[in-house]
Amino acid sequence: MPDGDDDALTHTTADGDAQMVDVGSKPDTARRAVASGDLHLAESTIDAVRDDGIGKGNVLATARVGAIQAVKHTWETIPMCHQIPITNVDTTFDVRDDRVVLEVAVETTGKTGCEMEALEGVTTGLNVVWDMVKAAEKDGDGQYPGTAIENVGVVEKQKREL
């Protein structure tokens, strides 16, 4: 729990019931959040992604749609998350030798931030990549010993008065 006068839990009542934080009195501000994460893949899978050789279709194009869709629906999957007006979503894929790195930047103008939306975009976008390539990633026992989503986090957060 944080130090100082703000030690009260904001998402629960005094009785312990869940509640959404009231942001109604906060001024609208321009906000931006950027999140990033990695999906470790086999070198042969990376080659297939680069060569558009995955049988399910274009992996990165599909993952981009999934990431944007997730950003727009974050309020439906994260309890007590406000539905916010998304003004922009940028997705950037960096296909490296052993991983796909996805960065999702989300912008909004409103009373609360968009970090959760950026995180949701990253995790869903990487899950879509995994779903698209899972046949190529399975070992002889049908397992995914080297496939892993890692390093998911918010890498930038901005708030600017209008």
Helices and strands as residue ranges (DSSP letters): E 29-40, H 43-50, H 59-72, H 74-77, E 86-95, E 99-110, H 115-137, E 148-161
